[in-house]
Amino acid sequence: MTRQKEAMTVASARAQLKAMLANARSLDRFTVDTLARSYRVPPREIEYELMVARQKREALDERR
C-alpha cells in the first residue's frame, strides 16, 4: 500500500471514529483497547478523541 493510500485510510478511520463517538448513546463502554481493535487509528489519538467526546458529553449534560 502506498503512503498516500495508507494516509487516506488512516484519515478515513479517524473520521469514522469521530463520527461514531459523536453519535454514540453512551461513551462509558468504550476503551482505547476496544476502539483500537475496530479503528485503524493510533491509540494515543483514540485516547484523545475519547477524552474530548466525554468532555463534550459532560458539558452538554450539565446544561440540561
Number of C-alpha atoms within 10 A of each C-alpha: 6 7 8 9 10 11 12 12 14 16 14 15 16 19 14 14 21 16 11 12 19 18 11 11 9 11 16 9 6 12 12 16 11 10 17 17 10 10 17 17 19 13 15 11 13 21 16 12 18 22 13 15 18 17 12 12 16 11 11 10 9 7 6 5
